[in-house]
Amino acid sequence: MAIVKDFSVEEKLIDVLALQKIDSKIDEIHTLKGELPMEVKDLEDEIEGLQTRITNIDAEINSINTFVEAKTNAKKDAQALIKKYEKQQDNVKNNREFEAINKEIEMQELEVKLCEKHIKDASFEQRDRTNARIKTEEKIKDVEEALTAKRSELEKIIAENVKEEEALQVKSEEAKSKVDARLLIGYERIRTSYRNGLAVVPVVRDSCGGCFNVIPPQRQSEIRQHKKVIVCEHCGRILVDIDLYDQVKIS
C-alpha cells in the first residue's frame, strides 16, 4: 500500500507561497504589456467600424446617383412633352383646346423645375457624402498608423519576454501540482478576486500586505507558528510572516 505523506502547514504555506511568487512574476510581464492588447483591439474595432461607415456611405452615394439619374430622365421626358405640346398648339381648332394644351405645358414646366430642384438638392447631398467618405478614409489612415505603432510596441514586449513567460508558466503548473488541493482552490479563488492577483501576502509593519489593515499581535503570533493557515479577516488573503516570505525564493 502506498504511503501518502501528510505535509505540515508550514510546507503547505511554502508551496502556495512559491506558486504566488511565480504567478506574480507572470503578472509583472503582463503589466509590462499594460493596456496595449486592449488598445490594439480597440483600434482594430475602430477601423472595422470606419470601414463599415464607408460601405454605408457608398451605398448612399449609389442611391443618390440612381435618384439623380431618374430625375434627369424625368426632366428629359417633361421637356420632350413640352416640345410635343408646343407643336400641337399650332394645330388647335379653338381656345378650349389651346388652354388645355397650355395647362399641360405648364404642368410639364413645373415638372422640369421640380426635377431640377431635386437634382440640385441631391447634388449637395452627394457632395456632403463624398466629403464624409474622404474624411473617413483619412481617419482610417490615421488609425491604421496608430495601430501599426501599437502592434509594433506590443510585439517587441512579447518578443523580449516570451521565453521567460513560457518558462514561468511551466513553473506555475509544476508549483500548482505541489500545492494542497483545498488550499489551491482557495488560492485561485482569492487570486481572481483582486486585480493585482495577490492571494498570499506577508504581514508587513503589523499590517496585511494586501489590504494594509492592522493585524492584531495575537494573530501575528499564530501566523509565525505555522500551525494553521490563517487568512486576513478583512480581505480574505492568506497571511504569512515576513521571515517565511523572504525564505521562499524562485529562480
Legacy VTK file of the C-alpha trace (Angstrom):
# vtk DataFile Version 3.0
C-alpha trace
ASCII
DATASET POLYDATA
POINTS 251 float
0.000 0.000 0.000
1.362 3.409 -0.972
2.116 5.782 1.873
0.731 9.291 1.371
2.877 11.915 3.081
0.989 14.296 5.323
2.567 17.694 4.733
2.886 20.149 7.587
1.109 23.503 7.493
4.466 25.203 7.026
5.239 23.048 3.994
1.809 23.805 2.565
2.362 27.518 3.077
5.783 27.333 1.425
4.279 25.573 -1.605
1.430 28.054 -2.064
3.793 30.988 -1.423
6.169 29.701 -4.118
3.213 29.493 -6.523
2.219 33.049 -5.646
5.709 34.377 -6.340
5.839 32.615 -9.708
2.389 33.883 -10.684
3.358 37.395 -9.560
6.347 37.291 -11.917
3.967 36.346 -14.752
1.711 39.231 -13.690
4.694 41.604 -13.912
5.208 40.610 -17.543
1.517 41.187 -18.244
1.833 44.585 -16.549
4.666 45.450 -18.945
2.198 44.923 -21.776
-0.114 47.271 -19.903
-3.209 48.275 -21.822
-1.568 47.586 -25.183
-3.563 44.426 -26.032
-6.820 46.267 -25.274
-5.662 49.361 -27.169
-4.778 47.231 -30.206
-8.198 45.561 -30.073
-9.950 48.953 -29.742
-8.073 50.327 -32.766
-8.920 47.217 -34.811
-12.598 47.622 -33.864
-12.464 51.322 -34.757
-11.052 50.551 -38.214
-13.759 47.936 -38.760
-16.402 50.497 -37.769
-14.933 53.131 -40.109
-14.847 50.659 -42.990
-18.499 49.852 -42.324
-19.200 53.584 -42.428
-17.538 53.841 -45.851
-19.620 50.914 -47.101
-22.774 52.695 -45.910
-21.681 55.999 -47.475
-21.013 54.238 -50.783
-24.492 52.747 -50.654
-25.944 56.210 -50.011
-23.949 57.715 -52.902
-25.151 54.964 -55.236
-28.722 55.612 -54.115
-28.293 59.346 -54.780
-26.824 58.633 -58.217
-29.797 56.417 -59.050
-32.169 59.141 -57.843
-30.374 61.827 -59.909
-30.455 59.591 -62.984
-34.201 59.028 -62.543
-34.873 62.756 -62.116
-32.664 63.603 -65.107
-34.637 61.195 -67.255
-37.918 62.598 -65.894
-36.739 66.108 -66.791
-35.906 64.989 -70.344
-39.304 63.348 -70.664
-41.026 66.537 -69.472
-39.019 68.692 -71.889
-39.895 66.327 -74.728
-43.580 66.611 -73.841
-43.302 70.410 -73.782
-41.966 70.393 -77.340
-44.709 67.986 -78.355
-47.430 70.156 -76.823
-45.958 73.321 -78.349
-46.240 71.758 -81.803
-49.818 70.732 -81.047
-50.647 74.361 -80.208
-50.009 75.254 -83.840
-52.865 72.981 -84.914
-55.539 73.728 -82.310
-59.036 74.500 -83.596
-60.376 76.513 -80.663
-59.438 78.276 -77.436
-60.569 75.326 -75.329
-58.004 73.020 -76.934
-55.368 75.759 -76.693
-55.999 76.242 -72.965
-55.933 72.501 -72.336
-52.594 72.123 -74.098
-51.259 75.237 -72.362
-52.101 73.689 -68.980
-50.246 70.528 -69.964
-47.235 72.641 -70.923
-47.363 74.465 -67.576
-47.565 71.162 -65.714
-44.526 69.820 -67.565
-42.637 73.068 -66.945
-43.374 72.654 -63.239
-42.163 69.062 -63.511
-38.901 70.281 -65.093
-38.374 72.814 -62.288
-39.178 70.204 -59.640
-36.733 67.737 -61.189
-34.069 70.438 -61.351
-34.634 71.197 -57.654
-34.411 67.516 -56.739
-31.215 67.154 -58.806
-29.679 70.244 -57.170
-30.557 69.061 -53.638
-29.250 65.587 -54.415
-26.011 67.070 -55.763
-25.471 68.898 -52.478
-26.176 65.673 -50.580
-23.807 63.766 -52.863
-21.085 66.344 -52.202
-21.599 66.019 -48.446
-21.473 62.229 -48.644
-18.312 62.366 -50.783
-16.651 64.715 -48.280
-17.691 62.414 -45.437
-16.114 59.497 -47.286
-12.856 61.393 -47.766
-12.723 62.333 -44.082
-13.465 58.744 -43.083
-10.653 57.466 -45.329
-8.295 59.982 -43.718
-9.434 58.823 -40.278
-8.799 55.187 -41.240
-5.284 56.120 -42.345
-4.584 57.834 -39.007
-5.979 54.921 -37.000
-4.018 52.398 -39.100
-0.819 54.312 -38.363
-1.617 54.272 -34.640
-2.469 50.561 -34.836
0.831 49.761 -36.562
2.741 51.604 -33.835
0.827 49.867 -31.015
1.224 46.436 -32.608
4.952 47.022 -33.041
5.291 48.073 -29.412
3.303 45.065 -28.193
5.210 42.611 -30.404
8.501 43.993 -29.083
7.446 43.473 -25.469
6.155 39.975 -26.241
9.368 39.055 -28.070
11.512 40.297 -25.187
9.563 38.332 -22.565
8.082 35.344 -24.365
10.770 32.839 -23.269
10.649 33.988 -19.660
6.847 33.908 -19.605
6.734 30.415 -21.126
9.266 29.159 -18.558
7.298 30.745 -15.723
4.055 29.188 -16.991
5.712 25.768 -16.824
6.963 26.505 -13.287
3.492 27.689 -12.299
1.932 24.415 -13.410
4.631 22.456 -11.568
4.113 24.525 -8.438
0.331 24.017 -8.606
0.829 20.261 -8.594
2.628 20.560 -5.232
0.028 22.746 -3.516
-2.537 21.125 -1.246
-5.721 20.636 -3.303
-8.038 22.508 -0.923
-5.516 25.291 -0.461
-5.112 25.601 -4.240
-8.859 26.069 -4.692
-8.832 28.865 -2.111
-5.697 30.411 -3.641
-7.183 30.552 -7.144
-10.484 31.921 -5.853
-8.752 34.691 -3.885
-6.302 35.443 -6.691
-9.051 36.045 -9.247
-10.860 38.328 -6.784
-8.180 41.011 -6.894
-6.726 42.892 -9.847
-3.167 42.579 -8.534
-3.542 38.792 -8.296
-2.226 38.632 -4.723
-3.693 35.739 -2.752
-0.737 35.108 -0.414
0.778 38.155 1.310
3.200 38.789 4.165
2.487 40.727 7.330
4.454 43.960 6.945
4.713 46.526 9.734
1.910 44.797 11.644
-0.424 45.064 8.646
-1.795 42.798 5.915
0.374 43.093 2.805
-2.754 43.037 0.657
-5.311 45.390 2.197
-2.973 47.073 4.751
-5.366 46.627 7.646
-3.699 46.109 11.043
-3.208 42.504 12.190
-3.568 42.099 15.993
-0.414 40.907 17.863
-2.030 37.621 18.934
-2.960 36.914 15.320
0.584 37.687 14.190
1.924 35.226 16.765
-0.336 32.490 15.373
0.845 33.286 11.822
4.504 32.890 12.858
3.814 29.492 14.454
2.723 27.963 11.096
0.272 25.663 12.847
-2.684 26.567 10.641
-3.490 28.542 7.522
-4.648 31.999 8.559
-6.415 34.475 6.318
-6.904 38.211 6.720
-10.281 38.875 8.294
-10.637 41.998 6.126
-9.662 40.867 2.606
-9.526 37.058 2.900
-5.927 36.763 1.654
-3.653 34.030 3.026
-1.204 35.546 5.520
2.433 34.520 6.123
5.093 36.034 8.314
7.821 38.100 6.662
10.570 35.594 7.564
8.804 32.774 5.722
8.030 35.135 2.837
11.705 36.064 2.464
12.771 32.454 2.841
10.898 31.306 -0.270
12.899 32.089 -3.404
12.151 31.322 -7.054
14.914 31.019 -9.634
LINES 1 252
251 0 1 2 3 4 5 6 7 8 9 10 11 12 13 14 15 16 17 18 19 20 21 22 23 24 25 26 27 28 29 30 31 32 33 34 35 36 37 38 39 40 41 42 43 44 45 46 47 48 49 50 51 52 53 54 55 56 57 58 59 60 61 62 63 64 65 66 67 68 69 70 71 72 73 74 75 76 77 78 79 80 81 82 83 84 85 86 87 88 89 90 91 92 93 94 95 96 97 98 99 100 101 102 103 104 105 106 107 108 109 110 111 112 113 114 115 116 117 118 119 120 121 122 123 124 125 126 127 128 129 130 131 132 133 134 135 136 137 138 139 140 141 142 143 144 145 146 147 148 149 150 151 152 153 154 155 156 157 158 159 160 161 162 163 164 165 166 167 168 169 170 171 172 173 174 175 176 177 178 179 180 181 182 183 184 185 186 187 188 189 190 191 192 193 194 195 196 197 198 199 200 201 202 203 204 205 206 207 208 209 210 211 212 213 214 215 216 217 218 219 220 221 222 223 224 225 226 227 228 229 230 231 232 233 234 235 236 237 238 239 240 241 242 243 244 245 246 247 248 249 250
